[in-house]
Amino acid sequence: MAMYLLEQGITPLVIEKETFPRYHIGESMTGEAGNLLRALGLEDLLVRNAHPRKQGVNVVARNGNSWWVPVMKRNDEHQLEPAQTWQVRRSDFDRDMMAETIRRGAKWISGRAMQVRRSGDGTVTGAQVKCDDGSTVEVESEVLVDASGQFTWLAHQGVTSAKNPGRYDKQIAIFSQVRNTIRGEGWDGKDRSKHPDNTYIFYADQYHWAWFIPLDDDVVSVGVVSPSSYFSSKGESREEFLRRELAELNPDMTRRLKDLTLIEEARAIPNYSYHITEFTGKGWMCIGDTHRFIDPIFSFGLYVSMKEAQFAAPAIKRYLAGEGRDLPNPFIDHMRRMEGAIDHLQDLIDGFWGASTSFAYLVNNPRTREQLIDLFAGRIYDVTPESHPAILELRALAEKARNSGVLWGEDRRGSGFLAASA
Amino acid sequence: MDTIEQTVKSFILDSFLPGADPNQLEADTPLITGGILDSLATVQLAVFLEQHFKVEIAAHETGTENLDSLALIGAFVRSKLAA
């Protein structure tokens, strides 16, 4: 966010409670996330730090059936061509991003935002910050951007609308890292599906799956996601659960994990799915995970945060120049645009969990494959069903699954909100 | 067996049941629920139907209600061709 503001000629003040490096989940990037970093001039940094070069995602069922989605970009003629993105160890990546942000001119406070400040009409005007040196400062702001991720600071402060459970809020993710895995079998420099830096998604049953994300030449991030009730029923510690699941969940994953020694603490995030429908207002906005998180399966979290920041920066510049100052929500157009894009991700994920075989049909059907590759890459902004008819097929899949009780909950896309706000 | 069913039967025998006795695959033999077609084979069958018969099959139509037997597939493709 800070880098995008700097590009707009705005000098941001970053309030950062973390001390880097520190562990963080969310390590895999979509194709378009890689392009964002290139556009920010960060490719050399990523290459220098030898982050794994992700070529795509292999999705492997328990019976060994699999499908492959390559990272592809759209060239100037709008044709798809091979591309690559990155997997990043977030402790390193986030440290480097923070350092680069400061190097480019952002100001920063090492401390914790404690209390939002608002004027009489509700405009957010700043925050009280407790600094790491023990002092307390009042920070005044023209625009306060919540980039606190799943901490959802402005939601906790009561500034946003309610933080409602998402469709996958009954899930739990448990994760760590391992070494000595089998990666890139048969990689000959041609078949990108066999590249050793690729992501694997192994699934067992509906809502029960695991990720495998290389973080360097040796270490792989592994995680298991399942219904929370399933985790509870096992009566195991997080580490016991993770190690047993990694050994049992999917035969191909079992084969690839030769050593189940966890080299990081087994961490857990329960109830990770939520949705805040009103996430901008006068003097404030939320980006990325601070307003909505659906499901980690297709690694959209890091990308959405970065992409929303890219869109937010010019909107903030226009606001600072006086545009929309008299409106109750000067950023409503931005909010609708972001919400509509994440609705496409909801359709994608709901379609997958609603009917994985029918979803695989869309991925492997020449009629729809390019549209699915676009969605997986993150080309979701300003996309319409007219330009991507497969979106309608995904929605129909999800609707059929909901009606038959296969898919949890009601329709949680933002379209209802959009209609109500129009 | 109608032409559509015969064409689909040949595709299934060639693709997923090489060497099997063709007489064992009857019009009402359960294909998906009977374990003849796994998920990948079902995907391949649906793509084949779309391309061979020049019909558009939506993803939500690729379930057992339309693809679980040669008879169901025949009726489904005929309905698509008539639409």
Interface residues (C-beta under 8 A of the other chain):
Chain A: A61 N63 N65 G351 A355 S356 T357 S358 F359 A360 Y361 L362 N364 N365 P366 R367 T368 A390 E393 L394 A396 L397 E399 K400
Chain B: D38 S39 L40 T42 V43 Q44 A46 V47 E50 Q51 E56 A58 A59 H60 T62 G63
